[in-house]
Every structure is written in C-alpha cells, then in structure tokens.
C-alpha cells in the first residue's frame, strides 16, 4: 500500500525545468527556497546550468559543485562581438510540464522550443527589454518575436513587466519576481560583526581612520572604474584621509591593482564574500557605483550603505529599486556632479544616517524569500494553462 501511494504521488508531481547559462553563488539561496515551495505544492523544480561562464564574462563566483541543480553540456559559437550557445539536453526535457529559459536571443535551444518543437508549456524569465547594452532594432525585434511564442513571463522587475505588456504580451500571463539577493543572510551577518572584526579589517586593509567608500562587484568596463578613481581623486582634496576600496574580480582587475600601487587613497581588497561585506558595512560610509547598477542595489539596502550612482543609461533592471535622496543618491552623469555629491554626503552625517535608515527599510521589500514566492506563484499559474498537445 505504501509503494502504491508513493507511485501515485510521484506521478502527480508537476515537473518544471529551468535553464540558466551559468549558476552564480548569489542564486543558491533563491533556488533552495524555491525547491522548498515546490516540495510543499507538488512541483518538482529541476534547475540546470552550464558548467562555466560561456563567454568569459562571469562574475567569478559561479558554483563549481552542484548540490541543488544539474550541469548541462553546452557549446559556444562566437560571431563577431556576439556569442551563441547550444545546450545539449536530454529527451526528458520535453516531458516537463513547464520549461523556463532566459529571454535572450543567444540561446539556440530557445528558437527550437519557440518554433520547431514546442514544450507543453514554455515561460521566459528575464529583464523584459534590453537594459545593459545599446540595442539594435534587429535584435530587439527578434527578441520580441520570441516573446510572442511564450506562455508566461517571469519579469525581474515592474519595469520589465511593463516592457513586455507594452509589446503586446498579455498582462494576466506576467509575474513580477522582484529579483534579489539573500538580504536576510546578509543582514544577519551584519548584526553579528564585532568591534574586533572591524578593527582587524581596517588594519589588514590599511584603511586608516578616515571616511571610506567601497566598490563591490565585477571589475569590468561596465562598472566605469576609472570614473570612480577620478572622482576619488577629487574627494581627497576635501577629505585627505579618504579611501576608496575595491572588491571583486574581472577583466579590469589589473587596472585596479595598478591604481592601488599609484595612489594611497586606492585600496584593492580582492574578492569580498558575504562575511567580509558585513564587516565592511561597519567601516564604509557609501558604495560607489557610477556604472552599471544591478543587484548591488539590493546589497546596499541590506548593508545599510547608500549607493551613489549616476543617470547612466545602461543600468540593469534593479536600478529601479533606487530612489534618489531616499535610499540612494543619483547624480547627473558627470564627474563634477558625482564628486560633489560624494563630498556633500561625507560632510553631512545627518543626511547619511537618514539614507542608511531608509536603506534598512528598503531591505524589507527585497529578499530571496519574497522572490521565490513570487516566482513560484507565477509557475503555479502557468501550470494551470492548457498543455500543448502532440509535442
């Protein structure tokens, strides 16, 4: 009797496969929360990802050992400045009740699912529009054509949802996920930092006792690292003991290391895990990010470190979470305006404290727990749609 019951239960499970180009560390908590929700509601989530960043633009924190997802083989084809990815997937994928893939034109298997062999149900998970690079009319047109072949859309943010509905996708088939990192864990780690931790970090990195700003993220062209160094050179004129500390890895790491050797006000601290970020939140006053703002917006809330950025046109969707003068500072996209805003904030402790308080309040709205719930709810709704026949 027990075996019969187990067999019935397994047959009643709805299988949802998710394909990602790679699996960054910051997604670990989200997927664990999502799998728990699936277990509760009879949904078997099967996340998959390629084994490594395919185009060498990884964050440097991709998970190398799987404990909650499956690695899939893939091949990359370079066409000029673009890359196309072909995932090598088993036949079991087509048995899924729902397949979810990123809304991108680089994944060849997506074209197959949209036009050749369509899954029972198919959903996109994505930005909704091209945010972080200059788009061409051809690329955007093709992306929107793919959109029309999906049954559901899981949008990172409200802005992404508005983009797909304005393109004609039905609004009642769109979910807003509210993309996030593990703010709960980061806040917990922050609360456990001791004075000894802070002193040790200051001494180890030679940060001194003056004001400190930090950068945390991929060290690449999109982050405008030279802009940060130039602005910091201006800050030092008003605050001689000011330090800008960079944390991360990437193609421009050599540039940062060179600047740290040339200037006393520049520090390179390597990669910063969550524990290190928690300690830094008790040392630094602000996060400097004049270039691409993405999930660092959420991290800034959890760390209670206001983010100072610019009206740069190529921010990621999470830039929408920032409110100038409330939980962040957003300046005109000029070096003078940026440096002036940093100087003003460092000299105004009352304003800085207000921004930090508001960051903590904003952290309550963005979490992987909320993200997983939003995602799961969208999946449950998508699973209610009629399955395609004969596929």
MARTORZA-724293 format. One line per 5 residues: number of its first residue (from 1); their letters; for each residue x, y, z of C-alpha. Coordinates in Angstrom, 1 decimal, padded with zeros to 4 digits, always signed. Example, Ala and Ser with C-alpha at 12.3 -4.5 7.8 and 13.67 -1.06 7.14 Angstrom:
BEGIN
1 = AS = +012.3:-004.5:+007.8  +013.7:-001.1:+007.1 $
% end
This chain:
BEGIN
1 = XXXXX = +000.0:+000.0:+000.0  +002.8:+002.3:+000.8  +004.5:+001.7:-002.5  +001.3:+002.4:-004.4  +000.8:+005.7:-002.6 $
6 = XXXXX = +004.4:+006.7:-003.3  +004.0:+005.8:-007.0  +000.7:+007.9:-007.2  +002.5:+010.8:-005.5  +005.4:+010.7:-007.9 $
11 = XXXXX = +003.0:+010.7:-010.9  +001.2:+013.7:-009.5  +004.3:+015.8:-009.3  +004.5:+018.6:-011.9  +008.0:+018.9:-013.4 $
16 = XXXXX = +009.4:+022.3:-014.0  +012.8:+022.6:-015.7  +014.8:+025.8:-015.6  +017.7:+026.5:-017.9  +020.4:+029.1:-016.9 $
21 = XXXXX = +023.6:+030.0:-018.8  +025.5:+029.6:-015.5  +024.8:+029.3:-011.8  +026.2:+032.2:-009.7  +026.6:+031.8:-006.0 $
26 = XXXXX = +024.0:+034.5:-005.3  +021.3:+032.2:-006.7  +021.9:+029.4:-004.2  +019.5:+030.8:-001.5  +016.8:+031.5:-004.1 $
31 = XXXXX = +016.8:+028.0:-005.5  +016.8:+026.4:-002.1  +013.8:+028.5:-001.1  +012.1:+027.7:-004.5  +012.7:+024.0:-004.1 $
36 = XXXXX = +011.1:+024.0:-000.7  +008.0:+025.8:-002.0  +007.8:+023.2:-004.8  +008.0:+020.3:-002.4  +005.1:+021.8:-000.5 $
41 = XXXXX = +002.9:+022.2:-003.6  +003.8:+019.2:-005.6  +006.1:+020.9:-008.1  +009.4:+019.3:-008.9  +011.9:+022.0:-009.8 $
46 = XXXXX = +014.9:+020.9:-011.8  +017.3:+023.8:-012.3  +020.1:+023.3:-014.8  +023.1:+025.4:-015.9  +026.2:+025.3:-018.0 $
51 = XXXXX = +029.3:+024.2:-016.2  +031.2:+027.5:-016.6  +030.6:+031.1:-017.9  +030.5:+030.5:-021.6  +031.7:+033.9:-022.8 $
56 = XXXXX = +034.3:+034.7:-020.1  +032.1:+037.4:-018.7  +031.3:+035.6:-015.5  +031.2:+037.3:-012.1  +033.9:+034.9:-010.8 $
61 = XXXXX = +031.5:+033.4:-008.2  +029.9:+030.7:-010.4  +029.2:+027.5:-008.4  +031.5:+024.7:-009.4  +029.9:+021.9:-007.4 $
66 = XXXXX = +026.2:+021.1:-007.7  +024.0:+020.3:-004.7  +020.7:+021.8:-006.0  +021.0:+021.9:-009.8  +022.2:+019.8:-012.7 $
71 = XXXXX = +025.1:+020.8:-015.0  +024.3:+020.5:-018.7  +026.8:+020.4:-021.5  +026.9:+023.4:-023.9  +028.9:+024.8:-026.8 $
76 = XXXXX = +029.6:+028.4:-027.7  +029.9:+029.9:-031.1  +031.4:+033.4:-031.5  +030.0:+035.7:-034.2  +031.9:+039.0:-034.0 $
81 = XXXXX = +031.1:+040.5:-030.7  +028.2:+038.2:-030.1  +028.0:+034.6:-028.8  +025.5:+031.9:-029.5  +025.1:+029.0:-027.1 $
86 = XXXXX = +023.9:+025.5:-027.9  +022.8:+023.4:-024.9  +022.9:+019.7:-025.2  +019.8:+018.5:-023.4  +018.3:+015.1:-022.8 $
91 = XXXXX = +014.9:+014.0:-024.2  +013.5:+014.2:-020.7  +013.2:+018.0:-021.1  +010.3:+017.7:-023.5  +008.4:+015.6:-020.9 $
96 = XXXXX = +008.4:+018.6:-018.5  +005.1:+020.3:-017.6  +006.9:+023.6:-017.9  +010.2:+024.8:-019.2  +011.7:+028.1:-018.2 $
101 = XXXXX = +014.6:+029.8:-020.0  +016.1:+033.3:-020.1  +014.6:+035.7:-022.5  +017.7:+036.0:-024.8  +018.4:+035.5:-028.4 $
106 = XXXXX = +021.8:+033.9:-027.8  +020.3:+030.5:-026.7  +019.7:+028.3:-029.8  +017.6:+025.9:-027.9  +015.1:+028.7:-027.3 $
111 = XXXXX = +014.5:+029.0:-031.0  +013.8:+025.3:-031.2  +011.3:+025.5:-028.3  +009.6:+028.5:-029.9  +009.4:+027.4:-033.5 $
116 = XXXXX = +010.2:+023.7:-034.0  +009.3:+021.5:-031.1  +007.3:+023.4:-028.5  +007.2:+022.2:-024.9  +003.9:+021.6:-023.1 $
121 = XXXXX = +004.2:+025.0:-021.6  +007.1:+027.5:-022.0  +008.0:+030.6:-020.0  +010.6:+033.2:-020.2  +012.4:+034.6:-017.2 $
126 = XXXXX = +014.2:+037.9:-017.9  +014.6:+041.7:-017.9  +011.7:+042.3:-020.3  +013.8:+044.5:-022.5  +017.5:+045.2:-023.2 $
131 = XXXXX = +018.9:+047.3:-020.3  +022.6:+046.9:-020.2  +023.8:+047.4:-023.7  +023.0:+049.5:-026.7  +020.3:+047.6:-028.6 $
136 = XXXXX = +019.9:+047.3:-032.3  +016.5:+047.3:-034.0  +017.0:+043.8:-035.4  +018.0:+042.3:-032.1  +015.1:+043.8:-030.2 $
141 = XXXXX = +012.6:+042.9:-032.9  +013.8:+039.3:-032.8  +013.6:+039.2:-029.0  +010.0:+040.5:-029.1  +009.1:+037.9:-031.7 $
146 = XXXXX = +010.4:+035.2:-029.4  +008.3:+036.8:-026.6  +005.1:+036.1:-028.6  +005.9:+032.3:-028.5  +005.9:+032.0:-024.7 $
151 = XXXXX = +003.0:+031.1:-022.5  +004.2:+033.0:-019.4  +006.7:+035.7:-018.5  +008.6:+036.0:-015.2  +009.9:+039.6:-015.2 $
156 = XXXXX = +012.7:+040.7:-012.9  +011.0:+044.0:-012.1  +008.0:+046.1:-012.6  +009.7:+047.9:-015.4  +010.4:+044.6:-017.2 $
161 = XXXXX = +006.7:+043.6:-016.9  +005.6:+046.9:-018.4  +008.0:+046.4:-021.3  +006.6:+043.0:-022.3  +003.0:+044.1:-021.8 $
166 = XXXXX = +003.6:+047.2:-023.9  +004.9:+044.8:-026.6  +001.6:+043.0:-026.6  +002.2:+040.2:-024.2  -001.0:+039.5:-022.1 $
171 = XXXXX = -000.7:+041.2:-018.7  -002.5:+038.3:-016.9  +000.3:+036.0:-018.0  +003.1:+038.1:-016.4  +004.6:+037.7:-012.9 $
176 = XXXXX = +006.9:+040.3:-011.3  +009.6:+038.3:-009.5  +011.4:+041.2:-007.8  +014.9:+040.0:-008.4  +017.0:+039.9:-005.2 $
181 = XXXXX = +020.0:+038.5:-003.4  +020.0:+036.9:+000.1  +019.3:+040.0:+002.1  +018.2:+038.0:+005.1  +021.5:+036.3:+005.4 $
186 = XXXXX = +023.5:+039.5:+004.8  +021.6:+041.4:+007.5  +022.2:+038.5:+009.9  +025.9:+038.5:+009.2  +026.0:+042.3:+009.6 $
191 = XXXXX = +024.3:+042.1:+013.0  +027.0:+039.6:+014.2  +030.0:+041.8:+013.4  +032.1:+042.7:+016.4  +034.3:+045.8:+017.1 $
196 = XXXXX = +037.3:+043.4:+016.9  +036.2:+042.4:+013.4  +036.1:+046.0:+012.3  +039.4:+046.9:+013.8  +041.1:+043.9:+012.3 $
201 = XXXXX = +039.6:+044.7:+008.8  +040.8:+048.3:+009.0  +044.3:+047.3:+010.0  +044.5:+044.5:+007.5  +043.5:+046.6:+004.5 $
206 = XXXXX = +045.2:+049.7:+005.8  +042.1:+051.8:+005.6  +043.1:+054.3:+008.2  +040.5:+056.1:+010.3  +039.1:+058.5:+007.7 $
211 = XXXXX = +036.0:+058.1:+005.5  +035.8:+055.0:+003.4  +033.8:+054.3:+000.2  +033.7:+050.8:-001.3  +033.1:+049.2:-004.6 $
216 = XXXXX = +031.9:+045.6:-004.7  +031.3:+043.8:-007.9  +032.7:+042.6:-011.2  +035.8:+044.6:-012.2  +034.9:+045.2:-015.8 $
221 = XXXXX = +034.3:+048.0:-018.3  +030.6:+048.4:-017.5  +031.4:+049.5:-013.9  +033.4:+052.6:-015.0  +036.2:+052.0:-012.6 $
226 = XXXXX = +038.3:+054.9:-014.0  +035.4:+057.2:-013.2  +035.5:+056.1:-009.6  +039.2:+056.7:-009.3  +039.0:+060.1:-010.9 $
231 = XXXXX = +036.1:+061.1:-008.6  +038.0:+059.8:-005.6  +041.0:+062.0:-006.6  +038.7:+065.0:-006.2  +037.3:+063.8:-002.9 $
236 = XXXXX = +040.8:+063.6:-001.4  +041.2:+067.3:-002.0  +038.5:+067.9:+000.6  +039.0:+064.8:+002.7  +042.7:+064.0:+002.6 $
241 = XXXXX = +042.3:+060.7:+004.6  +039.5:+059.4:+002.3  +040.0:+055.8:+000.9  +038.2:+054.0:-001.9  +038.4:+050.3:-001.5 $
246 = XXXXX = +037.7:+048.0:-004.5  +036.5:+044.4:-004.0  +035.9:+042.0:-006.8  +037.4:+040.2:-009.8  +037.3:+040.6:-013.5 $
251 = XXXXX = +038.9:+041.7:-016.7  +039.9:+045.1:-015.3  +041.4:+043.8:-012.1  +044.9:+044.7:-013.3  +043.8:+048.4:-013.7 $
256 = XXXXX = +042.6:+048.5:-010.1  +045.8:+046.9:-008.8  +047.8:+049.5:-010.8  +045.8:+052.3:-009.3  +046.3:+050.9:-005.8 $
261 = XXXXX = +050.1:+051.0:-006.4  +050.0:+054.5:-007.7  +047.6:+056.2:-005.2  +047.5:+056.0:-001.4  +043.7:+056.6:-001.5 $
266 = XXXXX = +043.0:+053.5:-003.6  +042.9:+050.0:-002.0  +042.3:+046.7:-003.6  +041.0:+044.0:-001.2  +040.4:+041.0:-003.5 $
271 = XXXXX = +037.1:+039.3:-003.5  +034.7:+040.0:-000.7  +032.4:+037.2:+000.5  +029.3:+037.9:+002.4  +031.1:+037.8:+005.8 $
276 = XXXXX = +033.6:+040.3:+004.6  +030.9:+042.6:+003.2  +029.1:+042.5:+006.5  +032.3:+043.8:+008.3  +032.9:+046.4:+005.6 $
281 = XXXXX = +029.4:+047.7:+006.2  +030.6:+048.9:+009.6  +033.6:+050.7:+008.1  +032.4:+052.3:+004.9  +030.0:+055.2:+004.5 $
286 = XXXXX = +028.8:+054.6:+001.0  +029.1:+052.3:-002.1  +030.3:+054.0:-005.3  +028.8:+052.6:-008.5  +028.7:+055.2:-011.3 $
291 = XXXXX = +028.4:+052.5:-013.9  +026.1:+049.6:-014.2  +023.9:+049.1:-011.1  +022.3:+045.7:-010.8  +021.7:+043.5:-007.7 $
296 = XXXXX = +024.3:+045.7:-005.8  +021.2:+047.9:-005.2  +019.7:+045.2:-003.0  +023.0:+044.5:-001.3  +023.3:+048.2:-000.5 $
301 = XXXXX = +020.0:+048.1:+001.3  +020.9:+045.0:+003.4  +024.4:+046.5:+004.2  +022.8:+049.9:+005.0  +025.3:+051.6:+002.8 $
306 = XXXXX = +023.7:+054.2:+000.4  +024.7:+053.7:-003.2  +025.9:+056.7:-005.1  +025.4:+056.4:-008.8  +024.7:+058.4:-012.0 $
311 = XXXXX = +022.0:+058.7:-014.6  +024.0:+056.4:-016.8  +021.7:+054.9:-019.5  +022.8:+051.2:-019.2  +021.8:+050.2:-015.7 $
316 = XXXXX = +020.4:+046.8:-015.0  +016.7:+046.4:-014.0  +017.4:+046.6:-010.3  +018.3:+050.3:-010.7  +014.5:+050.8:-010.4 $
321 = XXXXX = +014.7:+050.0:-006.7  +016.7:+053.1:-006.1  +015.0:+056.4:-005.1  +017.2:+059.5:-005.2  +017.5:+061.2:-001.9 $
326 = XXXXX = +015.7:+058.4:-000.1  +017.7:+055.2:-000.2  +020.4:+056.3:-002.7  +022.0:+059.3:-004.4  +021.6:+059.6:-008.2 $
331 = XXXXX = +023.6:+062.4:-009.9  +023.9:+063.7:-013.4  +026.3:+061.7:-015.4  +029.3:+064.0:-014.9  +032.5:+063.7:-012.9 $
336 = XXXXX = +031.9:+067.1:-011.2  +028.4:+066.3:-010.2  +029.4:+062.9:-008.9  +032.3:+064.1:-006.8  +030.3:+067.0:-005.4 $
341 = XXXXX = +027.5:+064.5:-004.3  +030.1:+062.3:-002.5  +031.6:+065.3:-000.8  +028.2:+066.6:+000.3  +027.2:+063.3:+001.8 $
346 = XXXXX = +030.5:+062.7:+003.6  +030.2:+066.1:+005.2  +026.5:+065.7:+006.2  +026.2:+063.0:+008.8  +022.5:+063.6:+009.4 $
351 = XXXXX = +021.7:+063.0:+005.7  +023.9:+060.0:+005.6  +022.2:+058.5:+008.6  +018.8:+059.1:+007.1  +019.8:+057.3:+003.9 $
356 = XXXXX = +021.2:+054.4:+005.9  +017.9:+054.1:+007.8  +015.9:+054.1:+004.6  +018.2:+051.5:+003.1  +017.3:+049.2:+006.0 $
361 = XXXXX = +013.6:+049.8:+005.4  +014.0:+049.1:+001.7  +015.7:+045.8:+002.5  +012.4:+044.6:+003.9  +010.9:+044.7:+000.5 $
366 = XXXXX = +013.6:+042.7:-001.4  +014.6:+039.2:-000.3  +015.1:+035.8:-001.9  +012.2:+034.6:+000.2  +009.8:+037.1:-001.5 $
371 = XXXXX = +011.5:+036.5:-004.8  +011.0:+032.7:-004.5  +007.3:+033.2:-003.5  +006.7:+035.5:-006.5  +008.4:+033.1:-008.9 $
376 = XXXXX = +006.6:+030.1:-007.5  +003.2:+031.8:-007.7  +003.8:+032.6:-011.3  +004.8:+029.0:-012.0  +001.6:+027.7:-010.4 $
381 = XXXXX = -000.4:+030.0:-012.6  +001.5:+028.9:-015.7  +000.9:+025.3:-014.9  -002.8:+025.9:-014.9  -002.7:+026.8:-018.6 $
386 = XXXXX = -003.7:+024.1:-021.1  -000.8:+021.9:-022.2  +000.1:+021.8:-025.8  -000.9:+018.6:-027.5  +001.1:+016.3:-029.7 $
391 = X = +004.5:+017.6:-028.7 $
% end
